[in-house]
Amino acid sequence: MHNQEDEEKLLETVEKDLAKHLNQDTFTKLSMIAMIPNTWSELPQLSYGVNNEVPCLSSAVSIAYSKELGRHLIANQDIKIGIK
């Protein structure tokens, strides 16, 4: 179970990642959504652990960019179907 401090650090990290990739208007709207009270008693656990670059992603994927595809995710390993 995550404590309040962990959730605040995660939110701060996600906001920084979003700010890098979004214009200010979009980021402001998303920040307002983030202020809506969280109704989950516990955050869901990520399959295969936490991605070091983007904590809200599984470590089974990484972010890549190409001119052909733009920004996209790549599986780093075989990912089982369904929920663990």
Contacts in CASP RR format, 6 or more apart in sequence:
PFRMAT RR
TARGET T0000
AUTHOR 0000-0000-0000
METHOD contacts of the structure
MODEL  1
MHNQEDEEKLLETVEKDLAKHLNQDTFTKLSMIAMIPNTWSELPQLSYGV
NNEVPCLSSAVSIAYSKELGRHLIANQDIKIGIK
1 42 0 8 1.000
2 10 0 8 1.000
2 42 0 8 1.000
2 43 0 8 1.000
7 38 0 8 1.000
7 43 0 8 1.000
10 43 0 8 1.000
10 55 0 8 1.000
10 56 0 8 1.000
11 34 0 8 1.000
13 55 0 8 1.000
14 55 0 8 1.000
14 56 0 8 1.000
15 27 0 8 1.000
15 31 0 8 1.000
15 34 0 8 1.000
17 54 0 8 1.000
18 27 0 8 1.000
18 30 0 8 1.000
19 27 0 8 1.000
21 71 0 8 1.000
22 30 0 8 1.000
46 57 0 8 1.000
46 58 0 8 1.000
46 59 0 8 1.000
47 58 0 8 1.000
47 60 0 8 1.000
47 79 0 8 1.000
47 80 0 8 1.000
47 83 0 8 1.000
47 84 0 8 1.000
48 58 0 8 1.000
48 59 0 8 1.000
48 60 0 8 1.000
48 77 0 8 1.000
48 79 0 8 1.000
49 58 0 8 1.000
49 59 0 8 1.000
49 60 0 8 1.000
50 57 0 8 1.000
50 58 0 8 1.000
50 59 0 8 1.000
51 57 0 8 1.000
51 58 0 8 1.000
51 59 0 8 1.000
51 61 0 8 1.000
51 62 0 8 1.000
52 59 0 8 1.000
53 62 0 8 1.000
53 63 0 8 1.000
54 63 0 8 1.000
57 63 0 8 1.000
57 73 0 8 1.000
58 79 0 8 1.000
59 76 0 8 1.000
60 75 0 8 1.000
60 76 0 8 1.000
60 77 0 8 1.000
60 79 0 8 1.000
61 73 0 8 1.000
61 74 0 8 1.000
61 75 0 8 1.000
61 76 0 8 1.000
61 79 0 8 1.000
62 73 0 8 1.000
62 74 0 8 1.000
62 76 0 8 1.000
63 71 0 8 1.000
63 72 0 8 1.000
63 73 0 8 1.000
63 74 0 8 1.000
64 71 0 8 1.000
64 72 0 8 1.000
64 73 0 8 1.000
64 74 0 8 1.000
65 71 0 8 1.000
65 72 0 8 1.000
66 72 0 8 1.000
END
